[in-house]
Every structure is written in C-alpha cells, then in structure tokens.
Amino acid sequence: MYLFRRLASRLRGKEKEEPEVESAPDAPPLKHEVSMAPRETTPPKAVEVEPGEPFTAPRETPRVGKREPLPTGTLIASTATTELRIDEEATSNIARAARIRPQSVAEIVAGEDLKRDEEGRIHIKIVFYGPSLSGKTTALRWLFANVRALAKGKIVEISDELGRTTYFDFIPVSAGEKVIFDVFTVAGQRRHATQRINVLRGVDGMIFMADSTAEQMNENLASIQELRIALGTDRMGTLPIVVSLNKRDLPNALPVDRMLQMLDLEGYPVFATIATEGKNLLRMFQRILRDSLIFKVGV
C-alpha cells in the first residue's frame, strides 16, 4: 500500500511538471509564430513604399480618375490644350503695332468712313482668315477662275515652296464702276502672326475658314482665339463675318453643329464648303460681299 501511494504521488508530480518541461521545447515555435504573424496580415513593404517597375504610380493614377470618352470633336481639343494657348499680351501688342484700334463712331455708321482711290472708287477690304492649310488660297483661286460676273484684277500670291501663304494673297474684284472689293487671304501658320494681324488693319468683312477634320480642331480654336484678341470685342461684334467649314468631303469631318459649338461661332452665316470642288464658295462669297457693302456703304 505504501508503495502504491508513493508511485501515485510520483505520477502526480510528473503531471504538474509536464507543462514546464513541454513549454521549453515549444517556446521557439511560439516565438516563430508570433514573428511571422505580421508578414501574414500586413502587405509587403515593397508593394506600398517601393513600387516595382510594373507597378509605378504613373500607370495607376490615370485609372483612378478616368473619364468616359468625350463626344466626337472634343478629343483633339481636350488632349492637347497647351497647343491652344495664344499669348494674349503678345497678340494685343501686335494688333496695337498694326494700328488696329477700337472702332470709332464713324466706322460703325454706314457711309461715314469710306476708303476711296484717286478715281473716287470705294474700296472694301475682305479677308479670308483661318489656320494653315484650311483652304483659304484654294478658295480664292477657285473664285478667281470661276466668278465671271465680277471683273477681277491680277491675283497676287506670296507663298513658300509648299504652296502655303507666307504673307498674303490678294485679288481686287470690282462690282460696277464705283466699288472695288480688295480680297485678301492671310498666312495661317503660327509663326506668321505679325504678318497675319497686319493684314487685318482696315478690314471691312471677314470669312473665317475652318478645317473640318478632327486633327486640325486645335488649329481652328487657336486661330479664332487669336482673331478675337486682335480685333477686339467691338469689331468682332459689328464686322460682317461669315463662316466656312471647309473640307466637308473628308470622312473624318466633324459635325457642323459640333464645330460651331466648339468654336463659339453659333449665330453667324455658315457655309459647308469643299474648296477643291468650289462647293458653296460662290454663295459664301456673294454673302460676304453683300453684307460688307451694306455695312460700309449702306446700300
């Protein structure tokens, strides 16, 4: 009996000591599990702090603010807005140097401010304005060759080797014995701003010729912005202006209403033209001659 009690007490002693004996060998795994826990629950630092080449921020940022595709006609103008910027101060300085001043009362009143030559004929100045290669010179050439009802002088062209106007094209057109329309086109390239704005001095009527293709919408916007700065609000509000949306035969021509909205030219007389074929050029030309004649002479 004594031996049994002693054996039982030894067994109980071992049971009490077992947690201490077993905890020692288990300690390292416990430490290991604790140290691994953060790696299982926290994203690796390499992803958050030091992006790898395939995960650089510039590639991810656009996706955060990505917008739905804009309507046709806005993409070109909205993706390269730096190209639209016209230096307002520089343009205003060129206009002042060209003596383009705010309109006087005499200029607004028909018949008060007329330009006459030595023979007493009234001269009315018409200017084709617009970006490079929009079709201004092509239109003038077509009118020179095909408008037989009007007596015309010799066409004068100043262009580069590619056929682009570098200063202006000019043709005098007479409507009877008393009125001469001096018709000019301007150089559309950005670098010819000084020459172009100088041609605007004394203008009595304007044809703004825009390129209907989506790729040239920035140039259209820059050209009309420059024109508004150079002429000023008063002249833009009173001068006879007609709008030609040229190259309507091309498959990527923008919708007419969309172009007018973007260019802020709604409310002006608009002609959808194809200068290479002469489509609507005569109607457009007759309209600006009539409007400018009424504006200057009042008949």
LOFI-397067 format. One line per field, with one value per residue (C-alpha): chain; residue in one letter; x, y, z. Coordinates in steps of 0.1 Angstrom, whole numbers, plus 5000, padded with zeros to 4 digits. Layout:
kette = A,...
rest = A,...
east = X,...
north = Y,...
up = Z,...
// end
This chain:
kette = A,A,A,A,A,A,A,A,A,A,A,A,A,A,A,A,A,A,A,A,A,A,A,A,A,A,A,A,A,A,A,A,A,A,A,A,A,A,A,A,A,A,A,A,A,A,A,A,A,A,A,A,A,A,A,A,A,A,A,A,A,A,A,A,A,A,A,A,A,A,A,A,A,A,A,A,A,A,A,A,A,A,A,A,A,A,A,A,A,A,A,A,A,A,A,A,A,A,A,A,A,A,A,A,A,A,A,A,A,A,A,A,A,A,A,A,A,A,A,A,A,A,A,A,A,A,A,A,A,A,A,A,A,A,A,A,A,A,A,A,A,A,A,A,A,A,A,A,A,A,A,A,A,A,A,A,A,A,A,A,A,A,A,A,A,A,A,A,A,A,A,A,A,A,A,A,A,A,A,A,A,A,A,A,A,A,A,A,A,A,A,A,A,A,A,A,A,A,A,A,A,A,A,A,A,A,A,A,A,A,A,A,A,A,A,A,A,A,A,A,A,A,A,A,A,A,A,A,A,A,A,A,A,A,A,A,A,A,A,A,A,A,A,A,A,A,A,A,A,A,A,A,A,A,A,A,A,A,A,A,A,A,A,A,A,A,A,A,A,A,A,A,A,A,A,A,A,A,A,A,A,A,A,A,A,A,A,A,A,A,A,A,A,A,A,A,A,A,A
rest = M,Y,L,F,R,R,L,A,S,R,L,R,G,K,E,K,E,E,P,E,V,E,S,A,P,D,A,P,P,L,K,H,E,V,S,M,A,P,R,E,T,T,P,P,K,A,V,E,V,E,P,G,E,P,F,T,A,P,R,E,T,P,R,V,G,K,R,E,P,L,P,T,G,T,L,I,A,S,T,A,T,T,E,L,R,I,D,E,E,A,T,S,N,I,A,R,A,A,R,I,R,P,Q,S,V,A,E,I,V,A,G,E,D,L,K,R,D,E,E,G,R,I,H,I,K,I,V,F,Y,G,P,S,L,S,G,K,T,T,A,L,R,W,L,F,A,N,V,R,A,L,A,K,G,K,I,V,E,I,S,D,E,L,G,R,T,T,Y,F,D,F,I,P,V,S,A,G,E,K,V,I,F,D,V,F,T,V,A,G,Q,R,R,H,A,T,Q,R,I,N,V,L,R,G,V,D,G,M,I,F,M,A,D,S,T,A,E,Q,M,N,E,N,L,A,S,I,Q,E,L,R,I,A,L,G,T,D,R,M,G,T,L,P,I,V,V,S,L,N,K,R,D,L,P,N,A,L,P,V,D,R,M,L,Q,M,L,D,L,E,G,Y,P,V,F,A,T,I,A,T,E,G,K,N,L,L,R,M,F,Q,R,I,L,R,D,S,L,I,F,K,V,G,V
east = 5000,5028,5045,5012,5008,5044,5040,5008,5025,5054,5029,5011,5044,5052,5018,5025,5060,5049,5038,5072,5090,5069,5069,5106,5108,5077,5090,5109,5079,5058,5083,5084,5046,5045,5072,5055,5021,5028,5040,5008,4984,5004,5011,5048,5066,5079,5044,5035,5066,5090,5069,5085,5087,5054,5035,5047,5023,5020,5005,4979,4970,4951,4928,4916,4903,4895,4865,4841,4850,4840,4818,4835,4852,4863,4891,4917,4909,4909,4940,4965,4953,4988,4986,4956,4972,4977,4998,4972,4996,5019,4989,4975,5009,5010,4975,4984,5015,4993,4971,4940,4922,4887,4861,4852,4816,4824,4834,4802,4779,4775,4788,4808,4843,4849,4882,4884,4911,4923,4894,4868,4860,4851,4874,4860,4885,4876,4899,4899,4912,4919,4946,4972,4961,4924,4917,4918,4941,4924,4891,4905,4919,4886,4868,4893,4888,4851,4833,4828,4801,4827,4856,4889,4924,4955,4958,4989,5003,5032,5038,5065,5078,5049,5023,5015,5009,5037,5023,4990,4972,4954,4929,4909,4873,4851,4813,4805,4824,4822,4831,4863,4865,4901,4901,4930,4939,4964,4992,4978,5010,5016,5049,5034,5012,5027,5021,4986,4974,4988,4965,4935,4941,4912,4892,4855,4843,4857,4855,4867,4876,4880,4893,4866,4889,4892,4930,4930,4905,4932,4944,4909,4905,4938,4930,4896,4911,4938,4913,4891,4921,4935,4902,4887,4852,4838,4849,4840,4806,4800,4820,4803,4816,4807,4820,4832,4836,4858,4868,4833,4840,4866,4855,4867,4849,4833,4796,4787,4768,4796,4822,4802,4797,4834,4844,4817,4805,4768,4747,4769,4761,4777,4786,4797,4823,4846,4872,4888,4854,4841,4811,4792,4821,4801,4772,4796,4814,4782,4770,4802,4802,4766,4770,4802,4787,4757,4780,4802,4780,4745,4730
north = 5000,5023,5016,5023,5057,5066,5056,5077,5107,5105,5103,5134,5152,5144,5158,5190,5193,5184,5220,5233,5205,5207,5245,5247,5228,5246,5280,5285,5276,5301,5328,5319,5320,5355,5369,5355,5369,5405,5391,5372,5402,5432,5438,5437,5470,5465,5470,5500,5520,5509,5501,5479,5488,5471,5489,5525,5552,5570,5539,5536,5572,5577,5548,5564,5595,5580,5597,5584,5590,5625,5632,5632,5665,5672,5647,5666,5699,5683,5662,5689,5721,5736,5738,5761,5788,5821,5847,5873,5901,5894,5893,5925,5942,5931,5945,5978,5980,5973,6002,5980,6002,6002,6013,6049,6061,6069,6034,6020,6044,6033,6058,6078,6062,6052,6044,6059,6057,6085,6077,6081,6044,6029,6002,5975,5951,5914,5890,5852,5842,5808,5782,5770,5747,5752,5760,5798,5802,5773,5791,5823,5806,5790,5823,5840,5813,5808,5841,5856,5881,5902,5920,5909,5922,5900,5876,5882,5852,5852,5816,5792,5761,5740,5765,5779,5816,5834,5869,5872,5865,5894,5900,5931,5925,5952,5953,5980,6012,6026,5997,5976,5947,5940,5904,5890,5857,5855,5832,5806,5793,5803,5819,5844,5861,5895,5894,5879,5905,5934,5923,5928,5965,5983,5951,5956,5920,5886,5850,5826,5794,5764,5729,5703,5675,5664,5665,5703,5713,5727,5749,5762,5771,5788,5808,5821,5829,5850,5867,5877,5891,5910,5926,5932,5927,5957,5948,5911,5922,5946,5934,5913,5877,5845,5811,5785,5749,5736,5700,5686,5658,5641,5611,5624,5658,5668,5675,5711,5718,5704,5726,5757,5750,5744,5775,5796,5807,5800,5827,5836,5827,5793,5775,5739,5742,5720,5744,5719,5715,5750,5738,5767,5791,5814,5816,5823,5850,5867,5868,5885,5910,5919,5922,5942,5965,5972,5976,6002,6020,6013,6002
up = 5000,5008,4975,4957,4973,4966,4929,4927,4942,4917,4888,4901,4904,4868,4857,4875,4860,4824,4814,4824,4806,4775,4773,4769,4736,4724,4731,4698,4677,4697,4691,4654,4650,4667,4644,4613,4621,4608,4575,4570,4578,4566,4528,4520,4522,4487,4473,4493,4496,4469,4438,4413,4376,4366,4394,4391,4402,4368,4353,4381,4386,4353,4360,4392,4375,4341,4325,4299,4263,4252,4222,4188,4181,4217,4220,4200,4217,4252,4250,4239,4254,4256,4218,4220,4241,4223,4240,4246,4256,4225,4202,4216,4212,4175,4170,4185,4163,4133,4144,4150,4175,4190,4165,4162,4157,4121,4114,4127,4108,4071,4046,4071,4068,4032,4016,3981,3954,3930,3907,3935,3937,3971,3984,4007,4023,4026,4045,4045,4079,4094,4102,4078,4050,4058,4021,4020,3990,3972,3977,3964,3933,3926,3928,3906,3879,3881,3892,3857,3867,3885,3869,3885,3886,3887,3916,3937,3958,3982,3992,4002,3983,3996,3984,4018,4020,4038,4039,4019,3987,3971,3943,3935,3925,3911,3914,3889,3883,3918,3942,3944,3968,3978,3988,4009,4024,4053,4063,4087,4102,4138,4132,4108,4134,4128,4090,4095,4120,4099,4071,4094,4095,4079,4073,4064,4061,4072,4060,4088,4071,4094,4087,4093,4102,4138,4137,4130,4156,4178,4150,4144,4180,4182,4150,4162,4196,4180,4158,4187,4206,4176,4165,4200,4212,4194,4159,4164,4173,4144,4114,4088,4093,4075,4085,4061,4074,4047,4036,4042,4018,4041,4060,4093,4091,4124,4126,4117,4149,4170,4153,4157,4194,4200,4181,4196,4162,4165,4150,4121,4085,4079,4047,4044,4017,3996,3982,3958,3941,3946,3965,3982,3976,3953,3977,4006,3986,3975,4011,4024,3995,4002,4040,4038,4012,4034,4064,4047,4022,4035,4002
// end
